[in-house]
Amino acid sequence: MPHRRLLDRRELLWLVVAVMAGLSLGACQNAVAQAVAERQNPPNIVFIIADDLGWGDIGYHGSAIQTPHLDHLAREGRVFDQHYVLPTCTPTRVGLLSGRYPSRFGVLAPAYGKIYDDDTVTLPEALKRAGYTTHISGKWHMGSPPAFTPMKYGFTSSYGYFAGQIDPYTHYYKTGEKSWHRNDGFLNETGHATDLITDDAVRVIKAKHTQPFFLYVAYSVPHFPLKEPAKWLSMYPEIKEASRRWFAASVTHMDDGIGKIVSALDKTGLRKDTLLIFVSDNGGQKSWHSDTQYRGRYAGLPHTVLGNNLPLRGWKGECYEGGIRVPGFVNWPHRLTPGRIEAPVHIVDWMPTLCHLAGFEQEQPLQWDGQNIWPVITGEAAKPAERILYWKTPAASAVRKGDWKLIVSSRNGRSELFHIAKDPNEKNDLAKQESGRELELRALLKQIASRDRERI
């Protein structure tokens, strides 16, 4: 047997470098190959958004509300621990479809009329330019008919309702206006809104596709007013408070619809080629609404809707975590391994991310506030860069830098400072103890807000 000489330290170092270089080269080659494959075969995208679903209103967060399909998708997907949105519906949807903070358009709360600038490239418009067909089934609430409707902003087809809320059976808005439509034209339709939205989403999936598609499914529940068939109500005899029972029933009804959407993807063989995303548009709501406020249009329907954001603090409309931190996950079989995503992400991140996956190339900078979070989702970015996130409402503004979050009241300028990693439920206001940091974040908040504008 020949004599084996031991390597000296220099030779050992070179060997380690060579091996690491080889591994890095292989990893780079794999990453490049995967990126090329993604560009050549971009995924179908199904983005599902619930309306007013709180942090504690979903099964996989320990809720008594039954959401078996969502729980299964989350279990087999990647769950966001810190998915942020805006605290009300229009702003979140504007952020999703623009990649920009809605305050850039002067949108701070539910709004109608013209939302986007004439030159705004929306997410569906960008995906259409990248070769996608684009479809919306459900709630719009980002402009008023007839001038500012989904097909004017890049959707190939549209179905659902224009307004912010509707009666689930009559489909009228609270003031009595028509709202239900197909392809931006008013339509009389019979049936429960949840079923109609689900059926249209399934129709889109089952259609013959020669291009990848983007399907935006925006459910009307559990936003008030609620009315559910006995099938779903009967599942919650233990809930004595009527509105909470309606709430639970509506969520389980929606979950069943999501199960049908996934089944359609399976039956058409599209599941393996489809990225599915689920989030809520804001935290759960705690409020009551009288019939007289809505001229009796929703007479007989429960209006005391109580969401559950526990253990987070706050409600819909507020910048506390309960208003802006929502359930969310991504699911793509055989492409994304199950797990949790601890890094904070924001609704404005989805447009840059989905445009990246679709292979969309900007002809000019689109002034995105969001960023491509695909490396965070896949785990390629083991430790994402420190994020700066921003919120603005009529009542308050907030900024988060790293683990620190500052909320400033619009009424009196009072500030609250929280360390979210140590205090996610925002029980300890550290503004006085951390006065230097409070001043730093105030200056940062002012700087970010300088790009906002007043709504005309």
N, C-alpha and C positions, 0 to 999 in steps of 0.2 A: 504494500500500500504506500503510495507516495506521501511524503511529508506535507502537512497542511500548515502553512505559515499563518500566524495570527495577524490580522490587520492592525496597522498602527492607527493612531487617532486621526491623522490627516486622511488616510485612505478610507477609514470608516465614515468620516464626514462627507467625503466625495460620494461614497456609495449611497448614503442617506439622501443627499441632494439629488443624485441621479434617480433614485427610486421615487422620491417625491415629485420630481419633474415629470417622470413617466406617468405617475398617477394623476398629476395635474393636467397633463396633456390629454390623458384618457378622459378625465372628467370634462375638460373643455370640449373635446370632440363629441362627447355624449350630449353636452349642453347645446352645442351648435346643431347637432343632428336633431335634437328635440325641437329647437327653435325653428329649424327649416321645416320639420314635419308640421308644426303648428301653423306656419305661414301657408304651407301647401294645402293643409286640410284643417282649416279653422273650424272650431266646434259650433254646433247649434247652441244657442243660449236661451234658457228659460229663466226669467227673473220674476219671482213671485213676491208680492208685497202684501202684507196684511195691514188693516187699518185700525190703529189704536190697540194693538196687542201688547200688553205689558210684559215686563221681564219675567214676572212670576205667573204668566198665563199660558205656559206651554209645558207639556209633560216632562221634557228632559230637564227642566229647571225645578222639578218637584211639584208641579201643579197637580191638583185633583182633576183639572180639565183633561179630558182624554184626547190626545193627539198622537195616535199610534203611527200614522204615516210620517208625520214630521219627525217624531222620535227616531224612527227607523232610518230616515234619510240623514238625520244628524249623527246617529251612531255610526253610520257607514261613510260619513263625510268628515269635513273639517269644520269644527264649531268655533265661532268667534266669541272670545271672552269679553272683548271690548269693541263691539260694533256700534259706532255712533251715527246718529241721524240728527235732524233738526227737531225741535219739540212740537211742531205741528205739520199738517199734511202737505200743503202746497210747497213750503220751503224744502222739505225732504225730497219731493218729486222733482223740483227744479234742480236741486243739487245732483240728483241721480242722472238726469238727462242732459246736464250741461257740464258736469265736472267742476262747477264753480260754486262758491258760496252764494246762496240765493240773495243775500244782501247786495251782491254786485249788481243785481237787477232791481234793487229796491224792494225785494220781497222779504218781509219779516214775519208774515202770518198768512192764514188762508186768504187767497186773493183771486180776483177775476179780471176780466178785460185782457189787455195785452200784457204778457209776461216777458217774453224774450225780445231782444233787439232783432232787427231785421236781418242782420248778418250773423246771428248766432248759429253755429253748427251744433245741432243737438246729437245725442247719442244715436238715435235711429237714423238720422241723416248721415252721420259718419259711417255707420255700419252698412247703410245702403250703398254708399260710395265704395265700400270695400267688397261689395258683391253679395250682400245679404238681402233677403226679404225681411221686412220688419212689421210686427203685428202687435196691437194692443187689445187686450180683452179686459174690460173693467173700468175703473175710475180714471178720469183724466185730470181735472182740476188744475190745469196749467194754462188756462185761457178760456175765453167765452166764445160760443158759436155766434155767427157763422164764420167769423174771420180768423179765430185763433183756436183751431181744432187739431187733433192729432195728425191728420194727413197733410196739414200745412207745414208740419215740422218733421217730416221724414218717415212717417209710418206708411207702409204699403197698404195696410188694411186697419180698420178700427171698428170696435164694437164695445158697447157698454154704456157709460153715462158720463156726461160732461161735468156735472156739478160735484160739490163736495160731499153730499150725502143724498140718499134717496130712500123712499119707502121701498122695502124689499119686494113687495108685490105689485104696487101700482107704478113704481119706478118714477114717481114725480118728486121734484125737489121740494123743499120745505115751503116755498112760496107758491107752489102750485104750478110751477113751470115744467114743461117737458124737458127731459134730460137724456132719455134712452135713445141710442142711435146705432146705425151701422154705416160704416164708411162716411162718417161725419154728417149723415142725413138722419133726421128724426125718424123713429121707428116705434110702432106700437107692438109690444111683445108681452106675452103672458108667461108667468112662472116666477119662481123665486130668484132673486138676483144672484145668489151664490151658485145655483144650478145653471143659470144662463151663462154666467162668466166661465164656469168650468166647461160647459158644453162647447162654447166657442173656442176655448183654448184647445180642447181635444180635436175640434174640427180642423184647426190650423195644423196641428201635429200630423193628422191623418191625411192631409192634402198631399198631392204629389209634389215633391221638392226636387228641383234641379240645382238649387243654390242652398247654402246654409241659411238658417233663419234665426231671427231674434224675436222671441215671444215674451212680451211684458204682460204679466197677469196681475192685475191690481184689484184685489177683492174689496168688497164694501164692508166687510165685517172684521172685528166686532164693534165698529162705529155705530152709534145710535142713528136712526130708530131701528129696533130689532123686532123681528117676528119670525118664529121658527116653527116648522112642522112638529107635530107630536112625537114623531120618530126620534127627534134629537132632544126634545125637552124631557122625554120619559127616561133619558139616561141619567138625569140629575134630580131624583126625588129628594135627596138629602139636602139640597140647597133650598132654603126656605125663602130667602129674599128674592122676589120675583125677577128684578132686573139682572141680578147676578146669574140666575138660572137661564135667562134668555142669552146672556153673554156667553156662558159656558156652552150652551147648545149651539150657538152660532159659530164658535171656534171649532167644535167637533164636526159640524157640518162642512166648514171650510176645509178641515183636515181630510175629510172624505173626498172632497173635490180634488185636492192635491194628489190623493192616492189614485184617482182616475186619470189625472194628467200623467203621472209616472207610468201607470199601466199602459196608456196610449203610446208612450215612448218605447216601452218594452215590446209591445205587440207590433209596432212598425219597424223594430230593429234599430231605432235611432238612439236608444239609451246610451250606448257606449260612446256615441259621438256628441253627446249633449252635456254641457255644463249647466247645472241647476243651482240657482241661488235663492235663498229665502231670507227675508228680513221683515220687520215691522216698520211702519213709517214714523212712529213716535211711541212714547210710553203710554201706559194706560191712563184713562181719563177718570177723574172724580168730579162729577158735576150733576146737576139736575136741570131739566128743561121742561117748562110748562107747555101744555097744549096751546094756551093762548098766545104764547110767544111765536108759535108757528101757525096761527090762525086756524087751529083745529085740523090741519092737514094730516097730522099723524095721530089723531084722536084714537085712543084705545091701545096705543103702543107704549111700552114702558120707556120712560125717558131718564130714569135714574140709572146711569150706567157706571158701574164701579169696576175699574180695572185693578190689577194687582201688580205693583212694581217691586214688591218686597224681595230682598231686604234693602233695595235701593231707596234713596230719599227722593221725594217729589213726584210730580204728575205731568201729564201732557201740558204743554204750554210753558213749562219751566226749564231752566238750564241746569237744574240738579240732575244727577245721574238717572233718576227714575223717569225723567222726561225725554232724555236723549240717548240712553244706552239700552239697546233692544236685543231680543233674540235674533240670531242670524247664523247661517252656515252655508257652506258650498258643498256640492256633491257631484262627483264625476267618476263613475265606476272605472276601475282599472287605470285611472290616471292620477287620482288623488287618494293617498292613503288616509285612513281614519286618524283623527287626532284633534288637538285643540290649537287655536291660534291665540296666543296671549297678547300679541302686540295690538295697540289701539289702531283702528282703521275708521274711516269716515265715509259717509255715503258719496261724497264727491270723488272718492277714489275709484268708483266703479267705471266711470267713463274712460279714464286713461287705461285702466286694466283691460276692459273688454275691447277697446280699440287696439291695444297691443296684441291681444289674442287673435283679433280679426285681420290683423295686418294693415290696418288703416294708417296712412301716412299723411300728416298734416301738411297742407299746402302753405299755411301760415300759422303762426302760434295761436292757439285757441285759449290762451290765458287760463289754463286749468289751475285750480287751487288744489285739486287732488293729485295723487301720484299712482303710478303703476304698482299695485300691491301683489302682483302674481308671484314674485320671489318670496314674499312673506307667506302667501297661501301654500306654495309648494314646499316651503321649508328651506329653500336655497339660501335665503337671507336668515341665517341663524340668529343674528342680533340686529334687527332693523335699526336704522338711524333714528335718533330722537325726533319725535313728531311734534309739530305745532298745529293745533286744531282750534277752530274758531266757530262761535255761534253768536247770532244776534237776533233778538226778538224785540217787540215793543216794550217789554217789561225789563229786560236785562240783556247784557252781553257777557260772553265768557270766552276765555282762552285757556288752552291746556298746552303746556310745554313740558315734555317729559312726563313726570309723575305729578307735576304741580298744576292745579287748576284754579283760576281766579274767576269769580262771578261778580259783576258790578251792576247794581240796580240803576235803571234808567230814571227812576223817580227821585231818588235822593243821593245817588252816587256812592252809596255804601258798598263796600267790597267784602267778599268772603273768600278765604284762601284755604284750599284743601290739598292734602297729599293723598292722591287717589290710590296709590299702591298700598299704603298703610291704612288708609281710611276710605275705602270705596263707598261707604254708606254716608259719607260727608257729615259726620257727627261733631268733628272738632275743627272749628274755624281758627286758623293760625295767622290771620291777617296782622294781628298786633304783635305776636311773637316773631313773625318773619316779615317785619316792615320793609326791609331792604328788598326782599323777593317780591313783596306785594307791589312796590314801586316799579320794579323791573317789569313785572307782568302787566301793570297798567300801561306802561310805555309801549310794550309790545302790542297790547290790545288796541291802543290808539293808532299805532303804525299799520296794523292789518286793516282796521276799519277805515283808514284813509282812502282805500280803493272802493269803498261802498258808495252808493248814491241814493238820493231820496227817490221814492216812487212818484212818478208823475201822475 
